[in-house]
């Protein structure tokens, strides 16, 4: 009888411990990895535990009794224990392209996370990054976005989000034509761990914006030769080179490079695919192949509308091509979509060719 009681007590204890372990696991921080990540301790593409520290190069997660280092470049997203439901709502809105609503929700999440350092930092970063995306289609939001980004990089220079924030700062300053500020921001990126190549690509974009295509191409050829095939840095350099070739009116070479980026980039990577298809469209249009160009821009519209910088340009170019092809009904359809989806976009009424 005593043996049976002891066995029953042992089983009950194990069940209770199991429930406790599950409860602890449910409250854990979670780092979601990109496909192909090499973190051995990951289970199902995730590392779950308690985040001990974050930096521009790594996130350290305590899993059981061990600390696991997760490289930032292998992280798709991070969910913190105690992160507000508002943050998750904001993330969902941003994923669906509802940028203004997402920015407001991220701002609300900032207030809800005041006593939680890591969720607070994540909310501040996402608010600033979302505003930067929004400023690309609503220019009057540029100052607000720049102020938020500058405040973030000053307050959190060693955060895991700082490279993304500085990158957005450069992108926005280039968009605004503030080349001096963009050059300063690029210099700061070059100081960050493992960000030298990214800074070099951004520098070539700055040179291209200034019309210094030959100088940019020299640096891009060096970067392409040094980058591993299939790497993000190689794809970014190839796309920048395609844009330079288009700027030099070497459209055939630009077309070849744009198609190469499309082939080497993951199909779901809107950040690479949308500008590649738009650049391809530019090249085909310049080569007097309007129907082929139309198909390229339609790829951006149908598959990569999440890229709010490239999508409105694609809609505008589609409208212009339909008018050139004497299909005014279809052209009116896309003109109306542009006005409805991006009512404050500078592409409304702009010239068709960038």
C-alpha positions as CSV (number, residue, x, y, z in Angstrom):
1,X,0.0,0.0,0.0
2,X,2.8,2.4,0.9
3,X,4.6,1.5,-2.3
4,X,1.5,2.3,-4.3
5,X,1.1,5.6,-2.4
6,X,4.7,6.5,-3.1
7,X,4.3,5.7,-6.8
8,X,1.1,7.8,-7.0
9,X,2.9,10.7,-5.3
10,X,5.8,10.4,-7.7
11,X,3.4,10.4,-10.7
12,X,1.5,13.4,-9.4
13,X,4.8,15.2,-8.7
14,X,6.0,14.6,-12.3
15,X,2.7,15.9,-13.6
16,X,2.9,19.0,-11.5
17,X,6.5,19.6,-12.6
18,X,5.4,19.1,-16.2
19,X,2.7,21.7,-15.8
20,X,5.2,24.1,-14.2
21,X,7.7,23.5,-16.9
22,X,5.1,24.2,-19.6
23,X,4.0,27.3,-17.8
24,X,7.6,28.5,-17.6
25,X,8.1,27.6,-21.3
26,X,5.0,29.6,-22.3
27,X,6.4,32.7,-20.6
28,X,9.8,32.4,-22.3
29,X,11.2,34.9,-24.8
30,X,11.3,33.5,-28.3
31,X,13.8,34.2,-31.1
32,X,12.5,33.2,-34.5
33,X,15.2,32.3,-37.0
34,X,15.4,32.9,-40.8
35,X,15.3,29.8,-43.0
36,X,18.8,28.2,-43.2
37,X,19.9,29.5,-39.8
38,X,22.8,27.6,-38.3
39,X,22.0,27.9,-34.6
40,X,22.3,24.3,-33.4
41,X,20.2,24.8,-30.2
42,X,17.2,25.9,-32.2
43,X,14.0,23.7,-32.1
44,X,11.6,24.2,-35.0
45,X,13.4,27.3,-36.2
46,X,13.2,29.0,-32.8
47,X,15.3,29.5,-29.7
48,X,13.2,29.8,-26.6
49,X,14.5,30.9,-23.2
50,X,15.3,34.1,-21.4
51,X,17.1,36.8,-23.3
52,X,20.2,37.9,-21.3
53,X,21.6,40.6,-23.6
54,X,21.3,42.1,-27.1
55,X,23.9,43.9,-29.2
56,X,24.2,44.9,-32.9
57,X,25.8,41.5,-33.6
58,X,24.1,38.9,-31.3
59,X,21.3,38.1,-29.0
60,X,22.2,35.9,-26.0
61,X,19.4,33.6,-24.8
62,X,19.6,31.5,-21.6
63,X,18.2,28.0,-22.5
64,X,18.1,25.8,-19.5
65,X,21.6,26.2,-17.9
66,X,23.4,27.3,-21.0
67,X,23.7,30.6,-22.9
68,X,23.0,30.5,-26.6
69,X,24.4,33.2,-28.9
70,X,22.1,33.9,-31.9
71,X,23.7,36.1,-34.7
72,X,21.5,39.1,-35.4
73,X,21.7,38.4,-39.2
74,X,20.0,35.1,-38.6
75,X,17.1,36.5,-36.7
76,X,13.7,36.9,-38.4
77,X,11.9,38.3,-35.3
78,X,11.9,38.4,-31.5
79,X,8.9,37.9,-29.1
80,X,9.5,39.0,-25.5
81,X,7.8,37.5,-22.5
82,X,5.4,40.2,-21.4
83,X,5.3,42.0,-24.7
84,X,2.0,43.8,-25.0
85,X,-0.8,42.6,-27.2
86,X,-0.8,46.1,-28.8
87,X,2.7,45.4,-30.2
88,X,1.4,42.2,-31.9
89,X,-1.5,44.1,-33.4
90,X,0.9,46.7,-34.7
91,X,3.1,44.1,-36.2
92,X,0.1,42.5,-38.0
93,X,-1.0,45.9,-39.3
94,X,2.5,46.6,-40.6
95,X,2.7,43.2,-42.3
96,X,-0.5,44.0,-44.1
97,X,0.7,47.4,-45.3
98,X,-1.4,49.5,-42.9
99,X,1.5,51.7,-42.0
100,X,-0.2,54.7,-40.4
101,X,-2.3,52.5,-38.2
102,X,0.7,50.4,-37.3
103,X,2.8,53.4,-36.3
104,X,0.0,54.6,-34.0
105,X,-0.2,51.2,-32.4
106,X,3.6,50.9,-31.9
107,X,3.5,54.3,-30.3
108,X,0.8,53.0,-27.9
109,X,3.0,49.9,-27.2
110,X,5.8,52.2,-26.2
111,X,3.7,53.6,-23.4
112,X,2.6,50.1,-22.3
113,X,6.2,48.9,-22.1
114,X,7.7,51.7,-20.0
115,X,8.9,49.3,-17.3
116,X,10.1,46.6,-19.6
117,X,13.5,47.6,-21.2
118,X,13.7,45.2,-24.1
119,X,10.0,45.4,-25.2
120,X,10.2,49.2,-24.9
121,X,13.3,49.3,-27.1
122,X,11.6,47.0,-29.7
123,X,8.5,49.2,-29.7
124,X,10.5,52.4,-30.2
125,X,12.5,50.8,-33.0
126,X,9.4,49.5,-34.8
127,X,7.6,52.8,-34.5
128,X,10.6,54.7,-36.0
129,X,11.1,52.1,-38.8
130,X,7.4,52.1,-39.7
131,X,7.3,55.9,-39.8
132,X,10.3,55.7,-42.2
133,X,8.4,53.4,-44.5
134,X,5.4,55.6,-44.3
135,X,7.4,58.7,-45.2
136,X,8.3,57.1,-48.5
137,X,4.7,57.4,-49.5
138,X,3.6,60.3,-47.4
139,X,6.5,62.9,-47.6
140,X,5.0,65.1,-44.9
141,X,5.8,62.4,-42.4
142,X,9.6,62.6,-43.2
143,X,10.5,65.0,-40.3
144,X,8.7,62.9,-37.8
145,X,10.4,59.7,-39.0
146,X,13.8,61.3,-39.1
147,X,13.4,62.7,-35.5
148,X,12.3,59.2,-34.2
149,X,15.2,57.4,-36.0
150,X,17.8,59.9,-34.8
151,X,16.5,59.7,-31.2
152,X,16.6,55.9,-31.3
153,X,20.2,55.6,-32.6
154,X,21.4,58.2,-30.0
155,X,19.7,56.5,-27.1
156,X,20.4,52.9,-28.1
157,X,23.7,52.8,-30.0
158,X,24.4,49.2,-29.0
159,X,20.9,47.7,-29.6
160,X,20.3,44.9,-32.0
161,X,18.0,47.2,-34.0
162,X,20.6,50.0,-34.4
163,X,21.8,48.8,-37.9
164,X,18.2,48.7,-39.2
165,X,17.5,52.1,-37.7
166,X,20.7,53.7,-39.2
167,X,19.9,51.9,-42.6
168,X,16.4,53.5,-42.6
169,X,18.0,56.8,-41.7
170,X,20.2,56.7,-44.8
171,X,17.4,55.5,-47.0
172,X,15.2,58.4,-45.9
173,X,18.0,61.0,-46.2
174,X,18.8,59.8,-49.7
175,X,15.1,60.0,-50.5
176,X,15.1,63.6,-49.2
177,X,18.2,64.5,-51.1
178,X,20.2,65.3,-48.0
179,X,23.5,63.7,-49.2
180,X,25.6,65.2,-46.4
181,X,23.5,63.7,-43.7
182,X,23.3,60.4,-45.6
183,X,27.1,60.3,-45.8
184,X,27.5,60.8,-42.1
185,X,24.9,58.1,-41.3
186,X,26.7,55.7,-43.7
187,X,30.0,56.4,-41.8
188,X,28.3,55.4,-38.5
189,X,27.0,52.2,-40.0
190,X,30.6,51.3,-41.1
191,X,31.6,51.3,-37.5
192,X,29.0,48.7,-36.4
193,X,30.0,45.0,-36.2
194,X,29.7,43.1,-39.4
195,X,28.2,46.1,-41.2
196,X,31.1,47.2,-43.4
197,X,29.7,45.6,-46.5
198,X,26.3,47.1,-46.0
199,X,27.9,50.5,-45.5
200,X,29.8,50.1,-48.7
201,X,26.6,49.3,-50.7
202,X,24.9,52.3,-49.2
203,X,27.8,54.5,-50.2
204,X,27.4,53.3,-53.8
205,X,23.8,54.3,-53.7
206,X,24.8,57.7,-52.4
207,X,27.3,58.0,-55.3
208,X,24.6,57.0,-57.8
209,X,22.1,59.5,-56.4
210,X,24.9,62.1,-57.0
211,X,25.3,60.9,-60.6
212,X,28.7,59.4,-59.8
213,X,27.9,56.1,-61.5
214,X,31.5,55.2,-62.7
215,X,32.9,55.7,-59.2
216,X,30.0,53.6,-57.7
217,X,30.5,50.8,-60.2
218,X,34.2,50.4,-59.3
219,X,33.3,49.8,-55.7
220,X,30.3,47.6,-56.6
221,X,32.5,45.4,-58.8
222,X,34.8,44.9,-55.8
223,X,31.9,44.0,-53.5
224,X,30.4,41.6,-55.9
225,X,33.7,39.8,-56.5
226,X,34.2,39.4,-52.7
227,X,30.7,38.4,-51.7
228,X,29.6,34.8,-51.5
229,X,27.2,33.7,-54.1
230,X,23.6,33.8,-52.9
231,X,24.4,36.1,-50.0
232,X,22.4,39.2,-49.1
233,X,25.4,41.4,-49.6
234,X,25.9,40.1,-53.1
235,X,22.3,40.6,-54.1
236,X,22.3,44.1,-52.7
237,X,25.4,45.0,-54.7
238,X,24.1,43.4,-57.9
239,X,20.9,45.4,-57.6
240,X,22.8,48.6,-56.9
241,X,24.9,47.9,-60.0
242,X,21.8,47.4,-62.1
243,X,20.4,50.7,-61.0
244,X,23.8,52.4,-61.9
245,X,23.7,50.8,-65.3
246,X,20.2,52.0,-65.8
247,X,21.4,55.5,-64.8
248,X,24.2,55.3,-67.4
249,X,21.5,54.2,-70.0
250,X,23.2,50.8,-70.4
251,X,19.9,49.2,-70.3
252,X,20.8,45.7,-71.6
253,X,23.5,45.3,-68.9
254,X,21.1,46.6,-66.3
255,X,18.4,44.1,-67.5
256,X,20.9,41.2,-67.2
257,X,21.8,42.2,-63.6
258,X,18.1,42.8,-62.6
259,X,17.2,39.3,-63.8
260,X,20.2,37.9,-62.0
261,X,19.0,39.5,-58.7
262,X,15.5,38.0,-59.3
263,X,17.0,34.6,-59.8
264,X,19.3,34.7,-56.8
265,X,16.8,36.2,-54.3
266,X,14.2,34.2,-52.4
267,X,10.8,34.6,-54.1
268,X,9.3,35.9,-50.8
269,X,12.0,38.6,-50.3
270,X,10.0,41.7,-51.3
271,X,12.8,44.1,-50.3
272,X,15.0,42.5,-53.1
273,X,12.4,41.4,-55.6
274,X,10.3,44.6,-55.8
275,X,13.2,47.0,-56.8
276,X,14.6,44.3,-59.1
277,X,11.4,43.9,-61.0
278,X,10.9,47.7,-61.2
279,X,14.5,48.1,-62.4
280,X,13.8,45.4,-65.0
281,X,10.7,47.3,-66.0
282,X,12.7,50.5,-66.5
283,X,15.2,48.6,-68.7
284,X,12.6,46.9,-70.9
285,X,10.6,50.1,-71.3
286,X,13.8,52.0,-72.4
287,X,14.4,49.2,-74.9
288,X,11.0,49.9,-76.4
289,X,9.5,46.7,-75.1
290,X,6.4,48.1,-73.4
291,X,4.5,44.7,-73.0
292,X,7.5,43.0,-71.4
293,X,8.0,46.1,-69.1
294,X,4.3,45.9,-68.1
295,X,4.8,42.3,-67.0
296,X,7.8,43.3,-64.9
297,X,5.9,46.1,-63.1
298,X,2.9,43.9,-62.6
299,X,5.1,41.4,-60.7
300,X,5.8,44.2,-58.2
301,X,2.0,45.0,-58.0
302,X,0.8,41.4,-57.7
303,X,3.5,39.8,-55.6
304,X,5.5,42.5,-53.8
305,X,3.0,45.2,-52.8
306,X,4.4,45.1,-49.3
307,X,7.3,47.2,-50.4
308,X,5.7,50.6,-50.0
309,X,8.5,52.5,-51.7
310,X,8.5,50.5,-54.9
311,X,4.8,49.6,-55.1
312,X,3.3,53.1,-55.8
313,X,6.0,53.6,-58.5
314,X,5.0,50.3,-60.1
315,X,1.3,51.4,-60.2
316,X,2.2,54.7,-61.8
317,X,4.4,53.0,-64.5
318,X,1.6,50.4,-65.2
319,X,-0.8,53.3,-65.7
320,X,1.6,55.0,-68.1
321,X,2.3,51.8,-70.1
322,X,-1.4,51.0,-70.5
323,X,-2.0,54.6,-71.8
324,X,0.9,54.1,-74.3
325,X,-0.7,50.8,-75.4
326,X,-4.1,52.7,-75.9
327,X,-5.8,50.8,-73.1
328,X,-7.2,53.8,-71.3
329,X,-9.7,51.8,-69.3
330,X,-7.0,49.8,-67.6
331,X,-4.9,52.9,-67.2
332,X,-7.7,54.6,-65.4
333,X,-8.0,51.6,-63.1
334,X,-4.4,51.8,-62.0
335,X,-4.5,55.6,-61.7
336,X,-7.5,55.2,-59.4
337,X,-5.8,52.5,-57.3
338,X,-2.7,54.7,-56.9
339,X,-4.9,57.5,-55.6
340,X,-6.8,55.3,-53.3
341,X,-3.9,53.2,-51.9
342,X,-1.4,56.1,-51.7
343,X,-3.3,59.3,-51.7
344,X,-0.3,61.4,-50.6
345,X,2.3,59.7,-52.9
346,X,4.5,62.0,-54.9
347,X,4.0,59.4,-57.8
348,X,0.5,60.8,-58.4
349,X,1.0,63.0,-61.4
350,X,4.7,62.4,-61.6
351,X,6.5,61.6,-64.8
352,X,6.5,57.9,-65.8
353,X,10.3,57.4,-65.9
354,X,12.4,57.8,-62.8
